Amino acid sequence: MVKPEPESRRQLVAGAADMIRRRGIGATSIREVAKHAQAPLGSTYHYFPGGKQQLATEAVRFAGDTVARTLDEKLRDGPLDGLRAFLALWREILTDTDFQAGCPVLAVAIEQPAGGESSSVHAAAAEAFDGWQSRLADSLRQNGADAAEQLATLVVAAVEGAVVLCRAHRSTQPLDRVAAQLDKLISANLPT
């Protein structure tokens, strides 16, 4: 029997994901995460003996899994519904945070680990991106699309890039433009 995760641990992981999506991993400290999550500082060291690296890795996995659950639910109705849900999720995040938050998975992926070494945080980011692409590709393939893997990679890359542009411009226009083009592209690649 698996013991349920303590609420304070979940708060710390979710809080770390939120801070990373706003500031990046370099500007996110254990102390600030505890304060942001309204959790005792000592609990971070109790739950995350591996320190910031362990907490950040779990935060990226949490963020990746959150998006994956949305995709799993919406892709049941087909790749267009999954695409639209993926886009709607990022639109909501951007507008709800006044363009202050983006994707924590992207945030850690673009930061270089200390000493240039690969890290568990970067591995978690790669796993999250791979999981999203795999889900999209499976749905595209099951619905008769050609080049499903390439389309799925294009969707994830285009949406992540659009999120960055939205934050820079403080507007959803880049995401709206990407959404319209991706919708047309996916529709054109599905049999009628």
N, C-alpha and C positions, 0 to 999 in steps of 0.2 A: 504494500500500500504506500503510495506517494503522499508525503505530508504536504499540505497546502503551503504555498509561499506566504510568509508573513507580509502583512499590509505595508509595513514600513520599508521592506525590501522592494516591493513593487513600486512604492512611491519614489524611492531613490532611483530606480532604473528609469521610470517614466520621466522623472525630473531631469536626469542626465540627458535623456534623449531630447527633451525640450530645450535644454541649455545648449546642447551641441547643434541643434538645428538653427539656433539663433546666433551663436557665437563661434562655432567650430570647436574642435577638441582642444586646441592649444590654449584657448581663453576660458576653458571650463575647468574649475578646480573642484576637488573633493569637498572642501569647506563650503563653496558656493552651492554645490549640488545639494548638500545637506540642508543648507538654509532655504534654498528654493523649494525643496521637497518637504520642508517643515519637519525634518527628521533629526534626531540627535546625531551629532557628529560622530560619536563613538560607534553608532550603528553601522556607519559606512565601513569602518575598519573591521567590524564583526562580520558583516555580510560579504564584504569584498576584500579579503586579506591580500589579494593581488593588486590592491590599490586602484589608481585611476585607470590603468589599462584594463583591468577586469571589469570595472564598472562601465567604462566606455564600450567595451566589447558587448556586454549584455544589453546596453542601451541601443546599440546598432541592431542587434538581433531582435530586440523588442520592436523597434521601428520597422524593420524588415518584415517581421511576422504580422504586424498590424496591417501593413499594406497587402501582404499575401492573403490574409483572411478576407479583405475586401475583394480582392481579385477572385479568390476561390468562390465566393458567394455570387458575384456578378457574372463571372465567366460561365456559370451554369446555363445562362440564357444566351450565350454566344459571345464571340470576340468583340463585337461592337458594343455590347452592354458592358463588358469588362473594360474596354478602352474608355468608354464614357465615364465609368465609375472611377477609374484611375485618374482621369483628368479632373473630375469633380472633387475628388479627395484633395488634390493639390490646390485647386481653386479655393476650396474652403479653408485650407491651412493658411494660404497667402492672405486672404481677405480677413479671416478671423484674427490674424496677428498683425494686421496693418502692414503686411509685407516684411515683417521682422523675422519671420521663420521660414525656412526652406526645408530641405531634406537632410536629416542627420546622416543618412547613409552616404550621400554625396559629399557632405561636409567633411567626413573623415576620409573619404576616398581621395580627396584632392590634397590633403595635408600630408606632408612627408613625415614618416616616423623618425624618431630620434636616431641618429647614427645611420640613417638611410636603410635600416633593416626592415624587413617585412614584419608586420605585427599581427596579433590576433584581431585587432580592431580592423585592419585592412582586409584580413581574411573574412571577417564577418560582413564587411561591406560588399566584397566580391560575391559572397554567398547570397546576400539579399538581392543584389542585382541579378544574379544567375537564376534565383528562384522566381523573381518576377518575370524575367524573359522566358523561362521554361513554361510557366503557367500560360502566358500569352501564346507562345508557340504551340503548345499542346492544343489549346482551344482553336487556334487558327487552322492547324493541321486537321483536327477532328471535323472542322467545318469546311474542309476542302480547299483551303488556301494554298497556293504555291509559295515557295520560299518562306515558310512559316518562321523559321529561326531568324532569318534576316529581317523580316517585318517586325518581329518581337524586339529584336535589338534596336531597330530604328525607333520604335515606339518609346522604349525606356530612355534611350539617349535623347530623343527629341523632347520628351516631357521634362526630363531632368534639366536640360538646357533651357527650356522655356521658363521653368521655375526660377532659374538664375536671372534670366532677363527680366522677369516680372519683378523680382526683388530690386534689381538695379533701376528699373523705370517706375517702380511703385504703381504698377498697372497690370491688369490681367490681360491686356491686349496681346502680348506675345503668346500666352497660353491659349487664348481664343483662336489666334491664327493657326497655331500648331494643331489645335483640336480639329479645326475645320479641314485641314489638309490630311491629317491622319485618318479622319473619318472617311474621307473620299478614297484614300489609298486602300484602307482595309476593305471598304465596300467593293471597290473595283477588283480586289483579289479574292473575293468570295463568290462561289457559283450562285447564279440566280435561281 
